[in-house]
């Protein structure tokens, strides 16, 4: 991580024109129907949306506001979803700048942030779980998957430890396509949450560990099933740390290739009506919108209906930016709000392409007492493979 020039950071923050459209806006021509999920699901004070957070950041940096954990609280009540950037009249990226602000102010106490970082440093995952269980799901599948190959499946912490159906179905799809692939014995965390919450120096050290681990597998191509892992490995490592990586593909990108090459044969599913949730890291950050939709539409018997807004103006599920750890109640409220929108589509299944989104949407569904099923793209694709 390069040294932060505080004067430049202040100049970036001062690009905010205080117009307030980062709070809420209905702009049909650009697909907007609301913007900030935090503002929508809190009391709506000035610090609930990005304009107010920028003013707090400036005051903390300039010393007009005492640097305390309490005064910095609003800076962490943000999912860093980036939806405000899509309509911002100034030429800067508020969510990216907020990551930098968190880094500059990382000496302020933040128990959830520090607990996650220490867990990643000690056991290679943010959940503080035994890392030896990383490949247990493979044993349950009965697949003999090596630890080295030209194609590596980088499983990710949430798929590998929490929502293992995503890992299992990804592996089964690769196996069905007769793809030779590897899975690491001791896979380190990509470090995405460290970056989002301001622990950038630790994230750099962790990135070097990840790169060494990937190199040891001999991989020339890395497949991921987590949107956060994709952005971190494909974009952040090079932009923030100057690290060169092999080709990094999300499973939706690779599955599209497999379908185009007729390596997967699909059977019809029985008239399933689904809608799709755009993960912020996959969509707004990596601009991958059509691939997951094309996979869904390629499955016979599946009817895709769009929720509004969608694609680059889609409302966040509330899981990102460290928010789920910092303020889990708010995170779940945002997910429940999103589930209400999905209910309005008439779909019985919500499909996404990120295990973290799936985790939070399921939590939101429970809060709402909704009967809508929440699955990953790979779950739906695996059902259709003959």
Residue pairs with C-beta under 8 A, 6 or more apart in sequence:
1 103
1 200
1 201
1 203
1 204
1 240
1 241
4 100
4 103
4 104
6 61
6 104
9 61
9 97
9 100
9 101
9 104
10 58
10 61
10 62
12 92
12 97
12 100
13 54
13 57
13 58
13 61
13 97
13 101
14 58
15 90
15 91
15 92
16 50
16 51
16 54
16 90
16 94
17 89
17 90
18 51
19 51
19 89
20 51
21 35
21 87
21 88
21 89
22 35
22 36
22 49
22 50
22 51
22 84
22 87
22 88
22 94
23 35
23 36
23 39
23 48
23 49
23 51
24 34
24 35
24 36
24 39
24 40
24 49
25 32
25 34
25 35
25 87
26 32
26 33
26 34
27 87
30 86
30 87
30 313
31 308
31 309
31 310
31 311
31 312
31 313
32 86
32 87
32 309
32 313
33 308
33 309
33 313
34 40
34 309
34 315
35 49
35 83
35 84
35 86
35 87
35 313
36 48
36 49
36 50
36 83
36 84
37 79
37 81
37 83
37 315
37 316
37 318
37 334
37 337
37 338
38 48
38 49
38 77
38 78
38 79
38 330
38 334
39 48
39 49
40 315
40 334
40 337
41 318
41 330
41 333
41 334
41 337
42 48
42 77
42 330
45 52
46 52
46 55
47 53
47 55
47 56
47 74
47 77
48 74
48 77
49 84
50 78
50 84
50 94
50 95
50 98
52 74
53 74
53 75
53 78
53 98
54 94
54 97
56 65
56 71
56 72
56 74
56 75
57 75
57 98
57 101
57 105
59 65
60 67
60 71
60 72
60 75
60 101
60 105
61 101
61 104
61 105
65 71
67 105
67 107
67 108
68 108
69 108
69 109
69 110
72 105
72 108
72 110
75 98
75 101
75 102
75 105
76 102
76 110
76 113
76 197
76 322
76 323
76 326
76 327
77 323
77 326
77 327
77 330
78 95
78 98
78 321
78 323
79 280
79 316
79 318
79 319
79 320
79 321
79 323
79 331
79 334
80 95
80 98
80 99
80 196
80 280
80 320
80 321
81 95
81 280
81 284
81 316
81 320
81 321
82 93
82 94
82 95
82 96
82 280
82 284
82 285
83 280
83 284
83 313
83 314
83 315
83 316
84 94
84 95
85 93
85 94
85 95
85 284
86 284
86 312
86 313
87 313
88 94
95 321
99 195
99 196
99 198
101 198
102 196
102 197
102 198
103 198
103 199
103 200
104 198
105 198
106 113
106 198
106 199
106 200
110 197
110 198
110 326
112 322
112 325
112 326
113 197
113 198
113 199
113 322
113 325
113 326
114 199
115 325
116 126
116 193
116 194
116 197
116 322
116 325
117 193
117 194
117 197
117 199
117 202
119 125
119 126
119 127
119 128
120 126
120 189
120 191
120 193
120 194
120 202
120 206
121 202
121 206
122 128
123 129
123 130
123 131
124 131
124 186
124 187
124 188
124 189
125 131
125 157
125 160
125 161
125 189
126 157
126 189
126 193
126 325
127 157
127 161
127 162
129 161
131 186
131 187
132 186
133 161
134 155
134 160
134 161
134 184
134 185
134 186
134 187
135 145
135 183
135 185
137 160
137 164
137 167
137 168
137 171
138 145
138 171
138 183
140 168
141 168
141 171
141 172
143 171
143 175
145 171
145 181
145 182
145 183
146 182
147 182
147 183
147 184
147 185
147 217
148 182
148 216
148 217
148 218
148 219
149 180
149 181
149 182
149 217
149 218
149 219
150 180
150 218
150 219
150 220
150 221
151 174
151 179
151 180
151 181
151 182
151 219
151 220
151 221
151 222
151 223
152 181
152 182
152 183
152 184
152 214
152 217
152 219
152 221
152 222
152 223
153 170
153 171
153 174
153 181
153 182
153 183
153 222
153 223
153 224
153 225
154 184
154 187
154 190
154 214
154 222
154 223
154 224
154 229
154 233
155 167
155 170
155 183
155 184
155 187
155 225
156 190
156 224
156 225
156 226
156 228
156 229
156 355
157 189
157 190
158 166
158 226
158 355
158 356
158 359
159 166
159 167
159 170
159 225
159 226
159 355
160 167
160 187
162 355
162 359
163 355
163 358
163 359
163 376
165 376
165 379
166 225
166 355
166 358
166 376
166 378
166 379
167 225
169 376
169 378
169 379
169 381
169 382
170 223
170 225
170 251
170 378
171 181
171 183
172 382
172 385
173 251
173 255
173 258
173 264
173 378
173 381
173 382
173 385
174 181
174 223
176 264
176 385
177 258
177 263
177 264
178 263
179 258
179 263
181 223
182 217
182 219
184 213
184 217
186 213
187 213
188 206
188 209
188 210
188 213
189 206
189 210
190 206
190 210
190 226
190 228
190 229
190 232
190 233
191 202
191 203
191 206
191 207
191 210
191 232
192 228
192 229
192 231
192 232
192 236
193 228
193 322
193 325
194 200
194 202
194 203
194 206
195 203
195 232
195 236
195 240
196 320
196 321
196 322
197 321
197 322
197 326
200 240
203 240
204 240
204 241
207 237
207 241
207 243
208 243
210 233
210 237
211 237
211 243
211 245
214 222
214 245
214 246
219 246
220 246
220 247
221 246
221 247
221 249
222 233
222 245
222 246
222 247
222 248
222 249
223 249
223 250
223 251
223 254
224 230
224 233
224 248
224 249
224 250
224 251
225 250
225 251
225 353
225 355
225 376
225 378
226 354
226 355
226 356
227 250
227 279
227 280
227 281
227 282
227 285
227 286
227 353
227 354
227 356
227 357
228 281
228 320
228 354
228 356
230 248
230 250
230 281
230 282
230 286
231 281
231 282
231 285
231 286
233 245
233 248
234 245
234 248
234 286
235 285
235 286
237 243
237 245
238 244
238 245
250 282
250 286
250 288
250 291
250 353
251 353
251 377
251 378
252 282
252 288
252 291
252 292
252 295
252 353
252 377
253 288
253 291
255 264
255 291
255 295
255 377
255 378
255 381
256 291
256 294
256 295
258 264
259 266
259 295
259 298
264 381
264 385
265 385
265 386
266 298
266 299
266 300
266 381
266 384
266 385
266 386
267 300
267 384
267 385
267 386
268 299
268 300
268 301
268 384
269 299
269 300
269 301
269 302
269 380
269 383
269 384
270 301
271 301
271 303
272 301
272 302
272 303
272 348
272 349
273 303
273 305
273 346
273 347
273 348
273 349
274 296
274 302
274 303
274 304
274 305
274 347
274 348
274 349
274 350
274 351
274 380
275 304
275 305
275 306
275 307
275 342
275 345
275 347
275 349
275 350
275 351
276 292
276 293
276 296
276 304
276 306
276 307
276 310
276 350
276 351
276 352
277 307
277 314
277 317
277 338
277 342
277 350
277 351
277 352
277 357
277 361
278 284
278 289
278 310
278 311
278 314
278 352
279 317
279 352
279 353
279 354
279 356
279 357
280 314
280 316
280 320
281 320
281 354
282 288
282 292
282 353
282 354
283 289
283 311
283 312
283 314
284 312
284 314
287 312
289 311
289 312
292 351
292 353
292 377
293 304
295 377
295 381
296 302
296 304
296 351
296 377
296 380
297 304
299 380
299 381
299 384
300 384
302 380
302 384
305 345
305 346
305 347
306 345
307 314
307 341
307 342
307 344
307 345
308 341
309 315
315 337
315 338
315 341
316 334
316 338
317 334
317 335
317 338
317 352
317 357
317 360
317 361
317 364
318 324
318 330
318 331
318 332
318 333
318 334
318 335
318 337
318 338
318 360
318 364
319 331
319 335
319 356
319 357
319 359
319 360
320 356
323 330
323 331
323 334
324 331
324 356
324 359
324 360
331 360
331 363
332 360
332 363
332 364
332 367
333 364
333 367
334 360
334 364
335 360
335 361
335 363
335 364
335 365
335 367
336 364
336 365
336 367
336 368
337 364
338 361
338 364
339 350
339 361
339 364
339 365
339 368
339 370
339 372
340 368
342 350
342 372
343 370
343 372
347 372
348 371
348 372
348 373
349 372
349 373
349 374
349 375
349 380
350 361
350 372
350 373
350 374
350 375
351 375
351 376
351 377
351 380
352 358
352 361
352 374
352 375
352 376
352 377
353 376
353 377
354 376
355 376
358 374
358 375
358 376
361 374
362 374
364 370
365 372
365 374
